[in-house]
Amino acid sequence: MLFGRALAAYPIGWLMDAAGRRPALALGYFTGVAGAVVGALSIMGESYPGLVAGAAIFGMSRTASDQSRYVAAEVHSPQRRGRIIGRIVFAGTVGSITGPLIVKASTSLAEGAGINEFAGPWLAAAVLVGAAVALVLTFVRPDPRDMTIASPLASVTAGGGLDPDARPLREIFRAVNVRVAVLAMLVGQLVMVMVMTIAPVHLHDHGHVPTTISIAIAVHTVGMFGLAALTGRLVDRYGQLPVIALGAAQLIAASVLTPFSADLGVMLLAMFLVGYGWNMCFVAGSALLIVGLSPRERGRTQGAGDALAAVAAATGSLATGPVFSAGGMNWVGVAALAGSLVLVTVLARRGLTRQRAVGA
């Protein structure tokens, strides 16, 4: 699924710039419908390769879900974009709560219909993502790209003038703000996935029962999504870079606590901090990535940023197993700390460069 998400992120972003936000979002969500159907048929046919293919195709729809936060933000003034992105991220809380309920209900319905019960959630996903396609095609009018191009406020670049000609991606990534924004999301994803993925195994190894492990995941989910609206307000009030720095500090704290997380209380704190640290880096990084980009540059740049974040998530997911096997949670904590310190170092250098520029 992460591979599919990474593979589709840039093409969907490119399509947003070339054809508009509405067709790109609709196509992205439609891949989710196709992937869910393939997944359900593969389960019913007992085909593991088919299931993997369905998961990869379904993962592409996550790209549309991710980039919807940018679409929502760009039609608002810069002073409100942080809280708009925060609200979109907060919507993930709804999914995290209702998702398990839908799984249970759809499994029962599938079993009652005489098909493989595990195909039920995939079929339910096809219906829900299909509803997203219909909502986008019906209500996202006029196209947000055309709205932002027509808005002088949205079309003003960092240099203060209109930028009707889109720059090449390589040139865009030379901007410090773009690199910092993408790095914040990338490091947040990497550290969060490394700790979150292996935490249930670690807790189980120390004798914790599934109920307490579920509580730890719930606390982590609250950190990831539950306070996103607050994060958005902090971004609008204090700026993107201070919020990214605060998120990085929480990632560091979670990394330091991780080796001591055999105790449930310590693990709950670490899981919350790594979740909310990710939230701050993700929301503030997303808001920063809009700054200085013309409407015809945003889709490609944001798609490339999301692709790199997905690769980081996949890397963290794959790497944490071998790291845990080699040195337990101590080594996982060290690896997470190293990633967090990279972000802090870049932020510190950014701050020093600003100070020197002001002094000059």
ChimeraX attribute file (.defattr): number of C-alpha atoms within 10 A of each C-alpha:
attribute: neighborCount
match mode: 1-to-1
recipient: residues
	/A:1	20
	/A:2	23
	/A:3	17
	/A:4	21
	/A:5	26
	/A:6	27
	/A:7	22
	/A:8	24
	/A:9	30
	/A:10	22
	/A:11	18
	/A:12	27
	/A:13	28
	/A:14	22
	/A:15	19
	/A:16	26
	/A:17	19
	/A:18	15
	/A:19	12
	/A:20	18
	/A:21	28
	/A:22	24
	/A:23	18
	/A:24	23
	/A:25	27
	/A:26	21
	/A:27	19
	/A:28	27
	/A:29	29
	/A:30	24
	/A:31	26
	/A:32	31
	/A:33	28
	/A:34	17
	/A:35	28
	/A:36	28
	/A:37	23
	/A:38	23
	/A:39	30
	/A:40	26
	/A:41	19
	/A:42	19
	/A:43	21
	/A:44	16
	/A:45	12
	/A:46	12
	/A:47	13
	/A:48	12
	/A:49	11
	/A:50	18
	/A:51	22
	/A:52	16
	/A:53	18
	/A:54	27
	/A:55	22
	/A:56	24
	/A:57	29
	/A:58	31
	/A:59	25
	/A:60	27
	/A:61	28
	/A:62	22
	/A:63	30
	/A:64	27
	/A:65	16
	/A:66	18
	/A:67	23
	/A:68	17
	/A:69	20
	/A:70	21
	/A:71	24
	/A:72	16
	/A:73	23
	/A:74	23
	/A:75	19
	/A:76	15
	/A:77	11
	/A:78	15
	/A:79	13
	/A:80	18
	/A:81	27
	/A:82	30
	/A:83	24
	/A:84	26
	/A:85	28
	/A:86	30
	/A:87	24
	/A:88	22
	/A:89	26
	/A:90	22
	/A:91	14
	/A:92	15
	/A:93	18
	/A:94	12
	/A:95	12
	/A:96	14
	/A:97	12
	/A:98	10
	/A:99	13
	/A:100	12
	/A:101	12
	/A:102	16
	/A:103	18
	/A:104	14
	/A:105	13
	/A:106	21
	/A:107	22
	/A:108	16
	/A:109	16
	/A:110	18
	/A:111	14
	/A:112	11
	/A:113	11
	/A:114	8
	/A:115	15
	/A:116	18
	/A:117	21
	/A:118	19
	/A:119	21
	/A:120	25
	/A:121	24
	/A:122	27
	/A:123	20
	/A:124	22
	/A:125	22
	/A:126	25
	/A:127	16
	/A:128	15
	/A:129	23
	/A:130	18
	/A:131	14
	/A:132	19
	/A:133	22
	/A:134	15
	/A:135	12
	/A:136	18
	/A:137	15
	/A:138	10
	/A:139	10
	/A:140	17
	/A:141	12
	/A:142	10
	/A:143	16
	/A:144	20
	/A:145	23
	/A:146	15
	/A:147	16
	/A:148	19
	/A:149	18
	/A:150	12
	/A:151	13
	/A:152	12
	/A:153	14
	/A:154	22
	/A:155	21
	/A:156	19
	/A:157	17
	/A:158	13
	/A:159	8
	/A:160	9
	/A:161	10
	/A:162	15
	/A:163	19
	/A:164	14
	/A:165	10
	/A:166	14
	/A:167	14
	/A:168	11
	/A:169	12
	/A:170	9
	/A:171	8
	/A:172	19
	/A:173	17
	/A:174	10
	/A:175	12
	/A:176	10
	/A:177	20
	/A:178	23
	/A:179	17
	/A:180	21
	/A:181	26
	/A:182	26
	/A:183	22
	/A:184	32
	/A:185	27
	/A:186	26
	/A:187	27
	/A:188	32
	/A:189	28
	/A:190	26
	/A:191	32
	/A:192	27
	/A:193	25
	/A:194	28
	/A:195	26
	/A:196	20
	/A:197	16
	/A:198	18
	/A:199	23
	/A:200	18
	/A:201	14
	/A:202	19
	/A:203	20
	/A:204	14
	/A:205	11
	/A:206	12
	/A:207	9
	/A:208	16
	/A:209	12
	/A:210	12
	/A:211	8
	/A:212	15
	/A:213	20
	/A:214	12
	/A:215	13
	/A:216	23
	/A:217	19
	/A:218	17
	/A:219	20
	/A:220	24
	/A:221	20
	/A:222	18
	/A:223	22
	/A:224	26
	/A:225	24
	/A:226	23
	/A:227	19
	/A:228	29
	/A:229	21
	/A:230	15
	/A:231	28
	/A:232	29
	/A:233	20
	/A:234	19
	/A:235	28
	/A:236	19
	/A:237	14
	/A:238	10
	/A:239	17
	/A:240	24
	/A:241	22
	/A:242	15
	/A:243	25
	/A:244	30
	/A:245	20
	/A:246	16
	/A:247	29
	/A:248	30
	/A:249	19
	/A:250	23
	/A:251	32
	/A:252	26
	/A:253	19
	/A:254	30
	/A:255	31
	/A:256	18
	/A:257	19
	/A:258	27
	/A:259	19
	/A:260	16
	/A:261	22
	/A:262	18
	/A:263	13
	/A:264	17
	/A:265	12
	/A:266	16
	/A:267	24
	/A:268	20
	/A:269	20
	/A:270	30
	/A:271	31
	/A:272	24
	/A:273	26
	/A:274	32
	/A:275	31
	/A:276	29
	/A:277	29
	/A:278	30
	/A:279	30
	/A:280	34
	/A:281	32
	/A:282	31
	/A:283	32
	/A:284	32
	/A:285	29
	/A:286	28
	/A:287	29
	/A:288	24
	/A:289	21
	/A:290	24
	/A:291	18
	/A:292	21
	/A:293	21
	/A:294	22
	/A:295	27
	/A:296	23
	/A:297	24
	/A:298	25
	/A:299	30
	/A:300	23
	/A:301	26
	/A:302	25
	/A:303	26
	/A:304	24
	/A:305	27
	/A:306	25
	/A:307	26
	/A:308	21
	/A:309	26
	/A:310	25
	/A:311	20
	/A:312	23
	/A:313	24
	/A:314	20
	/A:315	16
	/A:316	23
	/A:317	21
	/A:318	14
	/A:319	16
	/A:320	25
	/A:321	16
	/A:322	11
	/A:323	19
	/A:324	18
	/A:325	11
	/A:326	12
	/A:327	12
	/A:328	16
	/A:329	24
	/A:330	19
	/A:331	18
	/A:332	28
	/A:333	25
	/A:334	18
	/A:335	20
	/A:336	28
	/A:337	20
	/A:338	16
	/A:339	19
	/A:340	25
	/A:341	16
	/A:342	15
	/A:343	23
	/A:344	20
	/A:345	11
	/A:346	15
	/A:347	20
	/A:348	13
	/A:349	12
	/A:350	15
	/A:351	13
	/A:352	12
	/A:353	12
	/A:354	12
	/A:355	11
	/A:356	9
	/A:357	9
	/A:358	8
	/A:359	7
	/A:360	6
